[in-house]
Amino acid sequence: MKQIKFLLLYPPEQQWPGCMVKPNGSLAYPYLGGALRDIGVETYIYDATVGDKNDNTEDFFGKPTRLASGKLRTGVSDERILEVASDYDVIGITSIFSQQEAMALHCVKIIKKKFPNKLLFSGGVNAKSRSSIFFVAGFDIIFTSESEITIQQVAKILQKNSRDFSSVGKIYYKDKNGKIIDNTRFGDIIWDLDKLPIPAWNLLPYEKYWKIAR
């Protein structure tokens, strides 16, 4: 069985001048991390807005860079994102709200350019509704529903050194020929939330969040 490592990446944040910057904070990653942990898959959450223990948050938080759009980007550099991404086989980047889209697409583009063989996936309402744009940017899979069980199915396929996701429901994915396959018409929906794995809360950079009080 092939050993694989998942990275769940919160992209840098972008805001208009004068707006308060807050980390993404989506609950998706702790839940996905818990699901992967339950099947023994190594998983790491990296919040590029605040960094991790190897980053000095004071070097960049509160010192945003201006984007071409006029918005301000807060977070670590592209080079740092690529450094973190280099250690993982599979990288997930969430996009729930349209405000997050630009940074999610930016991250997938730089990662896919540097590491074309890594598998990249996204999820969230925004990624689902704008899936064609996300695929063009470089994503390989879009999760279209709650994904705790789905991500386990994807991980088990990858452990078999395969990228045939035809048996996985509630996703769009690129096949080996680059064709987009719609598997959204089948797959289980979890109605009993007590059956979900315990979220991996320990993967979140709480000390960073406490320090910036956001």
TORPA-4810 file (N, C-alpha, C, O; in nm, 3 decimals):
<nodes>
NODE_1_0.084_-0.120_0.000_0.000_0.000_0.000_0.088_0.125_0.000_0.178_0.139_0.083_M
NODE_2_0.061_0.213_-0.092_0.140_0.336_-0.105_0.108_0.433_0.009_-0.009_0.454_0.043_K
NODE_3_0.212_0.491_0.067_0.194_0.591_0.172_0.172_0.728_0.108_0.252_0.771_0.024_Q
NODE_4_0.065_0.796_0.146_0.036_0.929_0.092_0.015_1.028_0.205_-0.024_0.991_0.315_I
NODE_5_0.043_1.154_0.176_0.030_1.261_0.276_-0.059_1.371_0.220_-0.042_1.415_0.106_K
NODE_6_-0.154_1.413_0.301_-0.248_1.519_0.262_-0.210_1.651_0.328_-0.175_1.655_0.446_F
NODE_7_-0.217_1.759_0.252_-0.207_1.894_0.304_-0.339_1.965_0.280_-0.391_1.966_0.168_L
NODE_8_-0.395_2.024_0.384_-0.516_2.105_0.374_-0.473_2.250_0.392_-0.434_2.291_0.502_L
NODE_9_-0.481_2.327_0.285_-0.423_2.460_0.280_-0.530_2.568_0.282_-0.615_2.575_0.193_L
NODE_10_-0.526_2.654_0.385_-0.603_2.778_0.381_-0.517_2.880_0.307_-0.406_2.908_0.351_Y
NODE_11_-0.564_2.935_0.195_-0.483_3.034_0.121_-0.467_3.164_0.201_-0.537_3.183_0.301_P
NODE_12_-0.376_3.252_0.158_-0.371_3.386_0.217_-0.508_3.454_0.202_-0.587_3.419_0.114_P
NODE_13_-0.533_3.549_0.287_-0.659_3.624_0.280_-0.640_3.750_0.195_-0.530_3.805_0.187_E
NODE_14_-0.749_3.794_0.133_-0.748_3.922_0.061_-0.867_4.004_0.108_-0.978_3.952_0.123_Q
NODE_15_-0.844_4.132_0.131_-0.949_4.222_0.177_-0.928_4.358_0.114_-0.818_4.393_0.071_Q
NODE_16_-1.038_4.434_0.108_-1.026_4.573_0.065_-0.957_4.653_0.174_-0.970_4.620_0.292_W
NODE_17_-0.884_4.758_0.137_-0.821_4.843_0.239_-0.923_4.891_0.341_-1.034_4.930_0.306_P
NODE_18_-0.884_4.887_0.467_-0.972_4.931_0.575_-1.054_4.821_0.637_-1.118_4.843_0.739_G
NODE_19_-1.054_4.702_0.576_-1.130_4.589_0.632_-1.041_4.506_0.725_-0.920_4.495_0.704_C
NODE_20_-1.104_4.449_0.827_-1.029_4.363_0.918_-0.999_4.229_0.852_-1.088_4.169_0.791_M
NODE_21_-0.877_4.183_0.865_-0.838_4.054_0.810_-0.855_3.947_0.917_-0.804_3.960_1.028_V
NODE_22_-0.925_3.843_0.882_-0.943_3.729_0.973_-0.908_3.600_0.897_-0.941_3.588_0.779_K
NODE_23_-0.843_3.506_0.963_-0.818_3.376_0.899_-0.949_3.310_0.858_-1.055_3.340_0.912_P
NODE_24_-0.940_3.220_0.761_-1.057_3.152_0.706_-1.140_3.086_0.814_-1.259_3.115_0.828_N
NODE_25_-1.078_2.999_0.892_-1.147_2.936_1.005_-1.252_2.835_0.970_-1.329_2.795_1.058_G
NODE_26_-1.261_2.792_0.845_-1.361_2.694_0.806_-1.346_2.565_0.886_-1.234_2.520_0.912_S
NODE_27_-1.459_2.507_0.925_-1.456_2.381_0.999_-1.427_2.262_0.909_-1.405_2.151_0.958_L
NODE_28_-1.426_2.283_0.778_-1.408_2.172_0.685_-1.279_2.097_0.712_-1.277_1.974_0.712_A
NODE_29_-1.171_2.170_0.734_-1.041_2.103_0.745_-1.027_2.015_0.869_-0.979_1.903_0.857_Y
NODE_30_-1.068_2.061_0.987_-1.062_1.968_1.101_-1.147_1.843_1.079_-1.106_1.734_1.119_P
NODE_31_-1.263_1.857_1.015_-1.346_1.740_0.988_-1.279_1.647_0.887_-1.278_1.525_0.907_Y
NODE_32_-1.223_1.703_0.779_-1.155_1.619_0.682_-1.029_1.557_0.743_-0.998_1.440_0.717_L
NODE_33_-0.959_1.634_0.824_-0.842_1.581_0.891_-0.876_1.466_0.983_-0.802_1.368_0.991_G
NODE_34_-0.988_1.478_1.054_-1.032_1.370_1.141_-1.068_1.245_1.063_-1.038_1.134_1.105_G
NODE_35_-1.132_1.265_0.947_-1.169_1.150_0.864_-1.045_1.078_0.812_-1.040_0.955_0.811_A
NODE_36_-0.945_1.155_0.769_-0.822_1.095_0.719_-0.743_1.028_0.832_-0.684_0.922_0.813_L
NODE_37_-0.743_1.090_0.947_-0.675_1.032_1.063_-0.735_0.896_1.099_-0.663_0.805_1.141_R
NODE_38_-0.867_0.884_1.083_-0.934_0.759_1.118_-0.890_0.641_1.031_-0.903_0.526_1.072_D
NODE_39_-0.839_0.669_0.913_-0.791_0.560_0.827_-0.638_0.561_0.817_-0.580_0.498_0.728_I
NODE_40_-0.575_0.632_0.909_-0.430_0.627_0.919_-0.353_0.705_0.815_-0.237_0.674_0.788_G
NODE_41_-0.415_0.809_0.757_-0.348_0.889_0.654_-0.292_1.016_0.718_-0.364_1.091_0.783_V
NODE_42_-0.163_1.039_0.698_-0.098_1.157_0.754_-0.155_1.284_0.690_-0.163_1.296_0.568_E
NODE_43_-0.196_1.379_0.775_-0.262_1.501_0.728_-0.209_1.621_0.806_-0.182_1.612_0.925_T
NODE_44_-0.196_1.734_0.737_-0.148_1.857_0.800_-0.232_1.973_0.750_-0.264_1.981_0.632_Y
NODE_45_-0.269_2.063_0.841_-0.338_2.186_0.804_-0.237_2.300_0.808_-0.168_2.320_0.908_I
NODE_46_-0.230_2.375_0.699_-0.144_2.493_0.696_-0.228_2.615_0.660_-0.287_2.621_0.553_Y
NODE_47_-0.232_2.711_0.752_-0.305_2.835_0.729_-0.207_2.940_0.682_-0.130_2.994_0.762_D
NODE_48_-0.208_2.969_0.553_-0.111_3.061_0.494_-0.133_3.206_0.537_-0.048_3.291_0.510_A
NODE_49_-0.245_3.235_0.603_-0.267_3.371_0.653_-0.180_3.400_0.774_-0.134_3.513_0.793_T
NODE_50_-0.157_3.299_0.857_-0.080_3.318_0.981_0.046_3.233_0.988_0.132_3.258_1.072_V
NODE_51_0.057_3.131_0.901_0.173_3.044_0.904_0.167_2.942_1.016_0.063_2.927_1.082_G
NODE_52_0.278_2.871_1.038_0.285_2.773_1.145_0.401_2.804_1.238_0.452_2.917_1.237_D
NODE_53_0.445_2.708_1.316_0.550_2.732_1.415_0.684_2.771_1.352_0.772_2.825_1.418_K
NODE_54_0.698_2.742_1.223_0.821_2.776_1.153_0.818_2.915_1.091_0.916_2.960_1.031_N
NODE_55_0.705_2.984_1.105_0.689_3.118_1.050_0.677_3.220_1.162_0.612_3.195_1.263_D
NODE_56_0.740_3.334_1.144_0.722_3.447_1.235_0.608_3.533_1.182_0.626_3.611_1.088_N
NODE_57_0.491_3.518_1.242_0.371_3.585_1.191_0.388_3.737_1.186_0.329_3.803_1.100_T
NODE_58_0.468_3.790_1.275_0.488_3.935_1.278_0.557_3.986_1.152_0.550_4.105_1.121_E
NODE_59_0.624_3.896_1.080_0.693_3.938_0.958_0.596_3.974_0.845_0.633_4.047_0.753_D
NODE_60_0.473_3.923_0.852_0.381_3.945_0.739_0.239_3.981_0.780_0.172_4.052_0.706_F
NODE_61_0.191_3.935_0.896_0.053_3.970_0.935_0.052_4.116_0.980_0.130_4.157_1.066_F
NODE_62_-0.036_4.193_0.921_-0.035_4.337_0.946_0.052_4.414_0.849_0.063_4.536_0.858_G
NODE_63_0.115_4.340_0.755_0.198_4.403_0.652_0.155_4.349_0.515_0.233_4.282_0.448_K
NODE_64_0.033_4.379_0.474_-0.021_4.321_0.350_0.047_4.377_0.226_0.107_4.484_0.228_P
NODE_65_0.034_4.302_0.119_0.083_4.348_-0.012_-0.036_4.378_-0.101_-0.138_4.309_-0.095_T
NODE_66_-0.023_4.479_-0.184_-0.134_4.520_-0.271_-0.139_4.434_-0.396_-0.037_4.412_-0.463_R
NODE_67_-0.259_4.385_-0.426_-0.280_4.306_-0.546_-0.322_4.396_-0.663_-0.358_4.512_-0.643_L
NODE_68_-0.317_4.341_-0.783_-0.357_4.419_-0.901_-0.503_4.463_-0.892_-0.541_4.565_-0.950_A
NODE_69_-0.584_4.387_-0.819_-0.727_4.420_-0.804_-0.750_4.540_-0.714_-0.860_4.594_-0.710_S
NODE_70_-0.646_4.581_-0.640_-0.662_4.687_-0.541_-0.682_4.633_-0.401_-0.672_4.707_-0.303_G
NODE_71_-0.710_4.503_-0.390_-0.723_4.441_-0.258_-0.586_4.418_-0.197_-0.483_4.426_-0.265_K
NODE_72_-0.586_4.390_-0.068_-0.462_4.367_0.005_-0.452_4.219_0.043_-0.547_4.161_0.096_L
NODE_73_-0.338_4.161_0.015_-0.313_4.020_0.047_-0.239_4.010_0.180_-0.137_4.076_0.200_R
NODE_74_-0.291_3.927_0.270_-0.225_3.903_0.398_-0.189_3.756_0.408_-0.274_3.669_0.394_T
NODE_75_-0.062_3.730_0.432_-0.020_3.592_0.447_0.124_3.571_0.406_0.195_3.666_0.372_G
NODE_76_0.166_3.446_0.409_0.303_3.412_0.373_0.325_3.428_0.223_0.229_3.445_0.147_V
NODE_77_0.448_3.422_0.181_0.483_3.439_0.041_0.448_3.316_-0.041_0.424_3.208_0.014_S
NODE_78_0.445_3.332_-0.173_0.425_3.218_-0.262_0.536_3.115_-0.242_0.510_2.994_-0.244_D
NODE_79_0.657_3.162_-0.222_0.770_3.071_-0.203_0.749_2.984_-0.080_0.782_2.865_-0.082_E
NODE_80_0.695_3.041_0.025_0.670_2.964_0.147_0.559_2.862_0.125_0.568_2.749_0.173_R
NODE_81_0.454_2.899_0.052_0.347_2.805_0.020_0.402_2.686_-0.057_0.367_2.572_-0.028_I
NODE_82_0.488_2.712_-0.154_0.547_2.605_-0.234_0.640_2.517_-0.150_0.647_2.396_-0.170_L
NODE_83_0.709_2.579_-0.056_0.796_2.502_0.033_0.715_2.403_0.116_0.754_2.287_0.129_E
NODE_84_0.603_2.449_0.171_0.518_2.361_0.250_0.456_2.254_0.161_0.454_2.136_0.198_V
NODE_85_0.406_2.294_0.045_0.338_2.200_-0.045_0.431_2.089_-0.095_0.384_1.980_-0.128_A
NODE_86_0.559_2.116_-0.100_0.654_2.020_-0.157_0.655_1.888_-0.082_0.693_1.786_-0.139_S
NODE_87_0.617_1.887_0.044_0.625_1.767_0.127_0.502_1.678_0.117_0.498_1.573_0.182_D
NODE_88_0.401_1.715_0.037_0.274_1.643_0.038_0.237_1.594_-0.102_0.276_1.652_-0.203_Y
NODE_89_0.160_1.485_-0.103_0.117_1.424_-0.229_-0.015_1.480_-0.279_-0.038_1.491_-0.399_D
NODE_90_-0.103_1.516_-0.183_-0.238_1.561_-0.214_-0.262_1.692_-0.140_-0.231_1.702_-0.021_V
NODE_91_-0.318_1.790_-0.208_-0.338_1.922_-0.147_-0.480_1.968_-0.171_-0.527_1.973_-0.284_I
NODE_92_-0.548_2.002_-0.062_-0.684_2.053_-0.069_-0.688_2.201_-0.038_-0.620_2.248_0.053_G
NODE_93_-0.768_2.276_-0.115_-0.783_2.421_-0.096_-0.931_2.454_-0.102_-0.993_2.441_-0.208_I
NODE_94_-0.988_2.496_0.009_-1.131_2.521_0.015_-1.169_2.655_-0.046_-1.090_2.750_-0.044_T
NODE_95_-1.289_2.663_-0.099_-1.344_2.791_-0.146_-1.494_2.789_-0.125_-1.571_2.744_-0.209_S
NODE_96_-1.534_2.839_-0.010_-1.676_2.842_0.025_-1.743_2.968_-0.029_-1.853_2.964_-0.083_I
NODE_97_-1.673_3.080_-0.013_-1.729_3.210_-0.052_-1.654_3.267_-0.173_-1.536_3.237_-0.192_F
NODE_98_-1.722_3.348_-0.252_-1.661_3.405_-0.372_-1.540_3.491_-0.338_-1.447_3.502_-0.418_S
NODE_99_-1.540_3.552_-0.220_-1.428_3.637_-0.179_-1.298_3.557_-0.169_-1.189_3.613_-0.181_Q
NODE_100_-1.310_3.424_-0.146_-1.191_3.340_-0.130_-1.137_3.289_-0.264_-1.027_3.234_-0.270_Q
NODE_101_-1.215_3.307_-0.369_-1.182_3.241_-0.496_-1.047_3.281_-0.553_-0.969_3.195_-0.593_E
NODE_102_-1.018_3.409_-0.557_-0.896_3.455_-0.623_-0.771_3.393_-0.560_-0.681_3.351_-0.632_A
NODE_103_-0.767_3.387_-0.429_-0.650_3.331_-0.362_-0.644_3.179_-0.377_-0.536_3.122_-0.388_M
NODE_104_-0.760_3.114_-0.376_-0.762_2.969_-0.398_-0.709_2.935_-0.536_-0.629_2.842_-0.551_A
NODE_105_-0.753_3.010_-0.638_-0.707_2.985_-0.774_-0.559_3.021_-0.790_-0.486_2.953_-0.862_L
NODE_106_-0.517_3.126_-0.724_-0.375_3.163_-0.730_-0.289_3.051_-0.673_-0.187_3.015_-0.732_H
NODE_107_-0.329_2.997_-0.560_-0.249_2.892_-0.496_-0.243_2.766_-0.581_-0.137_2.705_-0.594_C
NODE_108_-0.357_2.726_-0.638_-0.354_2.604_-0.718_-0.267_2.623_-0.843_-0.199_2.530_-0.885_V
NODE_109_-0.268_2.741_-0.900_-0.188_2.767_-1.020_-0.039_2.756_-0.992_0.035_2.695_-1.069_K
NODE_110_0.006_2.816_-0.882_0.150_2.813_-0.854_0.194_2.674_-0.810_0.306_2.632_-0.841_I
NODE_111_0.107_2.602_-0.739_0.143_2.467_-0.694_0.147_2.371_-0.813_0.240_2.292_-0.826_I
NODE_112_0.045_2.379_-0.900_0.039_2.288_-1.015_0.154_2.315_-1.111_0.207_2.222_-1.172_K
NODE_113_0.192_2.440_-1.126_0.304_2.473_-1.215_0.434_2.415_-1.162_0.515_2.363_-1.238_K
NODE_114_0.454_2.424_-1.030_0.577_2.376_-0.968_0.577_2.224_-0.952_0.679_2.158_-0.969_K
NODE_115_0.459_2.169_-0.919_0.447_2.026_-0.890_0.332_1.966_-0.971_0.226_1.938_-0.914_F
NODE_116_0.349_1.946_-1.101_0.236_1.903_-1.186_0.179_1.767_-1.152_0.065_1.737_-1.189_P
NODE_117_0.254_1.684_-1.081_0.205_1.549_-1.050_0.129_1.540_-0.918_0.072_1.435_-0.888_N
NODE_118_0.126_1.646_-0.842_0.049_1.643_-0.717_-0.100_1.649_-0.749_-0.141_1.714_-0.845_K
NODE_119_-0.181_1.579_-0.668_-0.326_1.582_-0.685_-0.382_1.698_-0.604_-0.354_1.710_-0.485_L
NODE_120_-0.460_1.784_-0.669_-0.519_1.899_-0.602_-0.670_1.893_-0.607_-0.729_1.865_-0.711_L
NODE_121_-0.732_1.918_-0.493_-0.877_1.913_-0.487_-0.931_2.036_-0.415_-0.860_2.101_-0.338_F
NODE_122_-1.058_2.065_-0.441_-1.126_2.174_-0.373_-1.267_2.131_-0.337_-1.315_2.026_-0.379_S
NODE_123_-1.332_2.213_-0.259_-1.470_2.190_-0.220_-1.530_2.319_-0.169_-1.462_2.421_-0.163_G
NODE_124_-1.655_2.315_-0.134_-1.724_2.436_-0.092_-1.821_2.481_-0.199_-1.807_2.445_-0.316_G
NODE_125_-1.918_2.560_-0.160_-2.023_2.604_-0.251_-1.966_2.680_-0.369_-2.009_2.660_-0.482_V
NODE_126_-1.868_2.765_-0.344_-1.813_2.845_-0.453_-1.738_2.757_-0.553_-1.753_2.774_-0.674_N
NODE_127_-1.658_2.664_-0.502_-1.584_2.574_-0.592_-1.680_2.488_-0.673_-1.657_2.464_-0.791_A
NODE_128_-1.786_2.441_-0.610_-1.885_2.358_-0.680_-1.955_2.436_-0.791_-1.968_2.386_-0.903_K
NODE_129_-2.000_2.557_-0.761_-2.078_2.634_-0.857_-1.992_2.689_-0.971_-2.044_2.723_-1.078_S
NODE_130_-1.862_2.699_-0.948_-1.771_2.753_-1.050_-1.663_2.650_-1.084_-1.546_2.683_-1.104_R
NODE_131_-1.706_2.525_-1.089_-1.611_2.415_-1.105_-1.530_2.425_-1.234_-1.412_2.390_-1.235_S
NODE_132_-1.591_2.472_-1.343_-1.518_2.480_-1.470_-1.396_2.571_-1.457_-1.290_2.541_-1.511_S
NODE_133_-1.411_2.681_-1.385_-1.300_2.774_-1.364_-1.194_2.709_-1.276_-1.074_2.728_-1.298_I
NODE_134_-1.237_2.634_-1.177_-1.143_2.569_-1.085_-1.063_2.459_-1.157_-0.944_2.441_-1.130_F
NODE_135_-1.128_2.388_-1.249_-1.055_2.286_-1.325_-0.953_2.350_-1.418_-0.841_2.301_-1.429_F
NODE_136_-0.990_2.457_-1.483_-0.897_2.526_-1.573_-0.774_2.574_-1.495_-0.662_2.571_-1.547_V
NODE_137_-0.794_2.618_-1.371_-0.684_2.669_-1.290_-0.587_2.558_-1.249_-0.469_2.585_-1.224_A
NODE_138_-0.635_2.433_-1.243_-0.544_2.324_-1.210_-0.595_2.220_-1.114_-0.523_2.123_-1.086_G
NODE_139_-0.717_2.236_-1.062_-0.770_2.134_-0.971_-0.803_2.006_-1.046_-0.841_2.009_-1.163_F
NODE_140_-0.787_1.893_-0.976_-0.814_1.761_-1.033_-0.948_1.704_-0.988_-1.010_1.626_-1.060_D
NODE_141_-0.993_1.743_-0.869_-1.120_1.694_-0.813_-1.192_1.810_-0.746_-1.129_1.893_-0.680_I
NODE_142_-1.323_1.815_-0.762_-1.407_1.909_-0.687_-1.507_1.825_-0.607_-1.587_1.751_-0.665_I
NODE_143_-1.503_1.838_-0.476_-1.601_1.772_-0.391_-1.729_1.855_-0.390_-1.723_1.977_-0.370_F
NODE_144_-1.843_1.792_-0.410_-1.968_1.867_-0.429_-2.066_1.851_-0.314_-2.177_1.903_-0.319_T
NODE_145_-2.025_1.780_-0.210_-2.112_1.763_-0.093_-2.022_1.748_0.029_-1.901_1.765_0.020_S
NODE_146_-2.082_1.716_0.145_-2.001_1.689_0.263_-1.908_1.572_0.232_-1.950_1.473_0.172_E
NODE_147_-1.782_1.584_0.273_-1.680_1.499_0.210_-1.600_1.411_0.304_-1.496_1.358_0.265_S
NODE_148_-1.647_1.393_0.428_-1.568_1.312_0.521_-1.550_1.168_0.472_-1.441_1.112_0.483_E
NODE_149_-1.656_1.109_0.419_-1.646_0.972_0.368_-1.582_0.972_0.229_-1.502_0.885_0.197_I
NODE_150_-1.619_1.070_0.148_-1.564_1.079_0.013_-1.413_1.090_0.014_-1.346_1.027_-0.068_T
NODE_151_-1.358_1.170_0.105_-1.213_1.188_0.107_-1.143_1.059_0.149_-1.030_1.033_0.107_I
NODE_152_-1.208_0.980_0.232_-1.152_0.850_0.267_-1.147_0.759_0.145_-1.051_0.686_0.125_Q
NODE_153_-1.252_0.764_0.064_-1.256_0.682_-0.057_-1.145_0.723_-0.154_-1.078_0.638_-0.212_Q
NODE_154_-1.127_0.853_-0.170_-1.021_0.904_-0.258_-0.884_0.860_-0.205_-0.799_0.815_-0.282_V
NODE_155_-0.863_0.873_-0.075_-0.734_0.835_-0.016_-0.704_0.687_-0.037_-0.590_0.651_-0.068_A
NODE_156_-0.804_0.602_-0.021_-0.783_0.458_-0.037_-0.748_0.422_-0.181_-0.670_0.330_-0.206_K
NODE_157_-0.806_0.494_-0.277_-0.771_0.472_-0.418_-0.626_0.512_-0.443_-0.552_0.441_-0.511_I
NODE_158_-0.587_0.626_-0.389_-0.449_0.673_-0.407_-0.350_0.577_-0.340_-0.240_0.556_-0.391_L
NODE_159_-0.389_0.519_-0.228_-0.301_0.421_-0.161_-0.276_0.298_-0.249_-0.175_0.230_-0.233_Q
NODE_160_-0.367_0.271_-0.341_-0.350_0.161_-0.435_-0.272_0.204_-0.559_-0.264_0.130_-0.657_K
NODE_161_-0.216_0.326_-0.553_-0.140_0.384_-0.664_-0.226_0.400_-0.789_-0.180_0.380_-0.901_N
NODE_162_-0.352_0.437_-0.768_-0.447_0.456_-0.878_-0.503_0.598_-0.872_-0.504_0.662_-0.767_S
NODE_163_-0.549_0.645_-0.986_-0.623_0.771_-0.992_-0.755_0.751_-1.065_-0.807_0.842_-1.130_R
NODE_164_-0.808_0.631_-1.054_-0.938_0.600_-1.113_-1.045_0.625_-1.008_-1.067_0.541_-0.920_D
NODE_165_-1.112_0.740_-1.017_-1.211_0.779_-0.917_-1.354_0.754_-0.965_-1.449_0.815_-0.915_F
NODE_166_-1.370_0.666_-1.061_-1.502_0.640_-1.118_-1.601_0.584_-1.017_-1.721_0.596_-1.037_S
NODE_167_-1.552_0.522_-0.911_-1.641_0.462_-0.810_-1.679_0.560_-0.700_-1.758_0.525_-0.612_S
NODE_168_-1.626_0.681_-0.702_-1.648_0.778_-0.594_-1.759_0.874_-0.633_-1.751_0.940_-0.737_V
NODE_169_-1.862_0.882_-0.551_-1.973_0.971_-0.578_-1.956_1.109_-0.518_-1.865_1.132_-0.438_G
NODE_170_-2.044_1.200_-0.557_-2.047_1.337_-0.508_-1.918_1.413_-0.538_-1.870_1.492_-0.456_K
NODE_171_-1.862_1.389_-0.658_-1.745_1.464_-0.703_-1.755_1.491_-0.853_-1.825_1.421_-0.926_I
NODE_172_-1.682_1.595_-0.898_-1.639_1.608_-1.036_-1.490_1.576_-1.036_-1.420_1.608_-0.940_Y
NODE_173_-1.441_1.513_-1.143_-1.297_1.489_-1.148_-1.249_1.481_-1.292_-1.326_1.456_-1.384_Y
NODE_174_-1.120_1.503_-1.308_-1.056_1.488_-1.439_-1.008_1.343_-1.453_-0.941_1.291_-1.365_K
NODE_175_-1.042_1.280_-1.564_-0.989_1.147_-1.586_-0.850_1.157_-1.649_-0.798_1.267_-1.666_D
NODE_176_-0.789_1.044_-1.683_-0.651_1.043_-1.732_-0.634_1.117_-1.864_-0.522_1.152_-1.903_K
NODE_177_-0.744_1.140_-1.933_-0.740_1.212_-2.059_-0.774_1.360_-2.045_-0.778_1.434_-2.143_N
NODE_178_-0.798_1.402_-1.921_-0.831_1.541_-1.897_-0.979_1.573_-1.910_-1.018_1.689_-1.899_G
NODE_179_-1.062_1.471_-1.935_-1.206_1.493_-1.946_-1.268_1.507_-1.807_-1.231_1.434_-1.715_K
NODE_180_-1.363_1.601_-1.793_-1.430_1.621_-1.665_-1.546_1.522_-1.652_-1.635_1.518_-1.736_I
NODE_181_-1.541_1.442_-1.546_-1.643_1.340_-1.521_-1.734_1.386_-1.407_-1.686_1.431_-1.303_I
NODE_182_-1.864_1.376_-1.428_-1.964_1.417_-1.329_-2.016_1.294_-1.255_-2.093_1.214_-1.309_D
NODE_183_-1.973_1.280_-1.130_-2.019_1.169_-1.045_-2.113_1.218_-0.935_-2.125_1.154_-0.830_N
NODE_184_-2.179_1.329_-0.958_-2.260_1.390_-0.852_-2.394_1.319_-0.832_-2.463_1.346_-0.734_T
NODE_185_-2.430_1.230_-0.923_-2.564_1.169_-0.916_-2.569_1.046_-0.827_-2.676_0.987_-0.810_R
NODE_186_-2.456_1.007_-0.770_-2.458_0.895_-0.675_-2.363_0.924_-0.560_-2.285_1.019_-0.566_F
NODE_187_-2.371_0.843_-0.458_-2.291_0.864_-0.337_-2.380_0.891_-0.218_-2.489_0.946_-0.232_G
NODE_188_-2.332_0.852_-0.102_-2.412_0.863_0.020_-2.409_1.003_0.079_-2.308_1.073_0.072_D
NODE_189_-2.521_1.043_0.137_-2.529_1.165_0.217_-2.544_1.122_0.362_-2.628_1.039_0.395_I
NODE_190_-2.461_1.180_0.450_-2.464_1.143_0.591_-2.569_1.226_0.663_-2.554_1.348_0.676_I
NODE_191_-2.673_1.161_0.711_-2.779_1.231_0.783_-2.753_1.232_0.933_-2.791_1.327_1.002_W
NODE_192_-2.689_1.129_0.985_-2.659_1.119_1.128_-2.519_1.172_1.153_-2.420_1.101_1.131_D
NODE_193_-2.509_1.297_1.199_-2.379_1.360_1.216_-2.295_1.294_1.325_-2.173_1.310_1.328_L
NODE_194_-2.360_1.220_1.414_-2.285_1.151_1.518_-2.197_1.039_1.461_-2.108_0.988_1.530_D
NODE_195_-2.221_1.003_1.337_-2.141_0.899_1.274_-2.012_0.954_1.213_-1.925_0.878_1.170_K
NODE_196_-2.000_1.087_1.209_-1.879_1.147_1.153_-1.761_1.130_1.247_-1.779_1.126_1.369_L
NODE_197_-1.641_1.118_1.193_-1.522_1.111_1.278_-1.505_1.238_1.360_-1.551_1.345_1.319_P
NODE_198_-1.441_1.228_1.475_-1.413_1.345_1.558_-1.318_1.437_1.482_-1.215_1.391_1.432_I
NODE_199_-1.350_1.567_1.472_-1.260_1.659_1.401_-1.121_1.662_1.463_-1.105_1.648_1.585_P
NODE_200_-1.022_1.680_1.380_-0.882_1.688_1.427_-0.851_1.833_1.464_-0.776_1.901_1.394_A
NODE_201_-0.908_1.877_1.576_-0.892_2.016_1.618_-0.745_2.050_1.642_-0.704_2.164_1.624_W
NODE_202_-0.666_1.950_1.682_-0.525_1.975_1.716_-0.442_2.019_1.596_-0.330_2.067_1.613_N
NODE_203_-0.496_2.004_1.475_-0.421_2.045_1.357_-0.429_2.195_1.329_-0.353_2.247_1.248_L
NODE_204_-0.522_2.264_1.396_-0.536_2.409_1.374_-0.430_2.486_1.453_-0.395_2.446_1.565_L
NODE_205_-0.379_2.596_1.398_-0.274_2.676_1.467_-0.334_2.772_1.569_-0.328_2.893_1.553_P
NODE_206_-0.391_2.715_1.675_-0.463_2.798_1.774_-0.376_2.909_1.832_-0.424_3.021_1.848_Y
NODE_207_-0.251_2.880_1.863_-0.167_2.981_1.926_-0.149_3.103_1.835_-0.139_3.216_1.882_E
NODE_208_-0.145_3.077_1.704_-0.137_3.188_1.610_-0.265_3.272_1.615_-0.259_3.395_1.615_K
NODE_209_-0.380_3.204_1.619_-0.507_3.275_1.623_-0.521_3.356_1.752_-0.568_3.470_1.751_Y
NODE_210_-0.478_3.297_1.862_-0.487_3.368_1.990_-0.398_3.492_1.989_-0.435_3.597_2.042_W
NODE_211_-0.281_3.479_1.927_-0.185_3.591_1.928_-0.241_3.711_1.852_-0.223_3.825_1.894_K
NODE_212_-0.308_3.685_1.739_-0.362_3.798_1.662_-0.503_3.835_1.707_-0.559_3.933_1.660_I
NODE_213_-0.559_3.754_1.799_-0.692_3.781_1.856_-0.799_3.796_1.750_-0.883_3.886_1.756_A
NODE_214_-0.795_3.706_1.651_-0.897_3.710_1.545_-0.973_3.578_1.545_-1.064_3.559_1.464_R
</nodes>
